[in-house]
Amino acid sequence: MEENKNTFKTIDEYIMLFSSDIQEKLHKFRKVIKESAPDAEEVISWQMPTFNLHGNLVHFAVHKKHIGFYPGASGIENFKHKLTDYKSSKGAVQFPLDKELPFELITEIVKFRVDENIKYAELKKKK
């Protein structure tokens, strides 16, 4: 079976795969993450835009009808009371493409994950 998969090496290349209206959402999504985690490194992991800070911080990806946001299980668990309007699972939330993205909430989740990863890295150093 042959896979028809686009490959890319940067978040810019990923964003360019989509229509201009989706690109606009992705640029803003990326900007919000970068502002919330200025020391995070941008990479591609599992063919998704990823931000690393002492390990995986968050990922995002475009799907047919939503943008998947992957802040890990702790990011979902700690904000589940604010995610009730969205479909979510243990480590992911789906933001519909036809609705405004909740950038304040995304900021809160990313900052939470930054604090969590920094604390984890400090604990690791002490061991």
C-alpha positions as CSV (number, residue, x, y, z in Angstrom):
1,M,0.0,0.0,0.0
2,E,1.4,3.3,-1.0
3,E,1.0,6.3,1.2
4,N,0.2,9.7,-0.2
5,K,1.7,11.9,2.5
6,N,3.1,15.4,2.4
7,T,6.3,15.7,4.2
8,F,7.8,18.9,5.5
9,K,10.6,20.0,7.8
10,T,9.4,23.3,9.2
11,I,6.2,24.7,10.6
12,D,6.2,27.3,7.8
13,E,6.2,24.4,5.2
14,Y,3.3,22.8,7.1
15,I,1.2,26.0,7.1
16,M,1.8,26.5,3.4
17,L,0.0,23.2,2.7
18,F,-3.4,24.8,3.5
19,S,-5.8,27.4,2.1
20,S,-5.2,31.0,3.0
21,D,-8.1,31.1,5.5
22,I,-6.6,28.1,7.3
23,Q,-3.1,29.6,7.1
24,E,-4.3,32.7,8.8
25,K,-5.7,30.6,11.7
26,L,-2.5,28.6,11.9
27,H,-0.3,31.7,11.9
28,K,-2.2,33.1,14.8
29,F,-2.2,29.8,16.6
30,R,1.5,29.6,16.3
31,K,2.0,33.2,17.4
32,V,0.0,32.6,20.5
33,I,2.1,29.6,21.4
34,K,5.3,31.4,20.7
35,E,4.2,34.3,22.9
36,S,3.2,32.0,25.7
37,A,6.4,29.9,25.4
38,P,9.1,32.2,24.1
39,D,11.9,29.8,24.9
40,A,10.3,26.8,23.3
41,E,11.9,25.3,20.1
42,E,9.8,24.8,17.0
43,V,10.1,21.3,15.5
44,I,8.1,18.8,13.5
45,S,7.3,15.7,15.4
46,W,4.9,13.0,14.2
47,Q,4.4,15.2,11.1
48,M,2.9,17.9,13.3
49,P,4.0,21.3,14.3
50,T,5.5,20.9,17.8
51,F,7.0,23.1,20.4
52,N,9.6,21.6,22.7
53,L,10.7,23.0,26.1
54,H,12.5,20.3,28.2
55,G,10.6,17.8,26.1
56,N,7.3,18.0,24.2
57,L,5.3,20.9,25.2
58,V,2.3,21.1,22.7
59,H,1.5,20.0,19.1
60,F,-1.2,21.1,16.7
61,A,-2.5,19.8,13.4
62,V,-5.2,20.5,10.9
63,H,-7.8,17.9,10.2
64,K,-10.8,18.0,7.9
65,K,-13.1,20.0,10.3
66,H,-11.0,21.0,13.2
67,I,-7.5,22.0,14.5
68,G,-6.3,19.4,16.9
69,F,-4.4,20.8,19.9
70,Y,-2.3,18.3,21.8
71,P,-1.1,19.6,25.2
72,G,-0.9,16.2,26.7
73,A,-3.0,14.6,29.4
74,S,-2.2,17.1,32.1
75,G,-3.0,20.0,29.8
76,I,-6.5,18.6,29.1
77,E,-7.1,17.4,32.7
78,N,-6.3,20.7,34.3
79,F,-8.5,22.7,31.9
80,K,-11.4,20.2,31.3
81,H,-13.8,22.6,33.0
82,K,-13.0,25.2,30.3
83,L,-13.0,22.6,27.5
84,T,-16.6,21.5,27.8
85,D,-17.6,23.2,24.5
86,Y,-15.1,21.1,22.6
87,K,-14.6,17.5,21.8
88,S,-11.6,16.2,23.7
89,S,-9.8,13.1,24.7
90,K,-7.1,12.2,27.2
91,G,-4.4,14.4,25.6
92,A,-6.2,16.3,22.8
93,V,-8.9,18.9,22.1
94,Q,-10.6,19.7,18.8
95,F,-11.2,23.3,17.9
96,P,-13.7,23.5,15.0
97,L,-12.5,25.3,11.9
98,D,-15.8,27.1,11.5
99,K,-15.6,28.8,14.9
100,E,-13.3,31.3,16.5
101,L,-10.3,29.8,18.1
102,P,-10.1,30.3,22.0
103,F,-6.8,32.0,22.1
104,E,-7.0,33.1,25.7
105,L,-7.6,29.4,26.7
106,I,-4.8,28.2,24.4
107,T,-2.5,30.8,26.1
108,E,-3.5,29.5,29.6
109,I,-2.9,25.9,28.6
110,V,0.5,26.6,27.0
111,K,1.7,28.6,30.0
112,F,0.5,25.8,32.3
113,R,2.5,23.3,30.2
114,V,5.6,25.6,30.3
115,D,5.5,25.7,34.1
116,E,5.0,22.0,34.2
117,N,7.9,21.1,31.9
118,I,10.2,23.5,33.7
119,K,9.3,22.0,37.1
120,Y,9.8,18.5,35.8
121,A,13.2,19.5,34.3
122,E,14.3,21.0,37.6
123,L,13.3,17.8,39.5
124,K,15.2,15.7,37.0
125,K,18.3,17.8,37.5
126,K,18.2,17.2,41.3
127,K,18.1,13.5,40.9
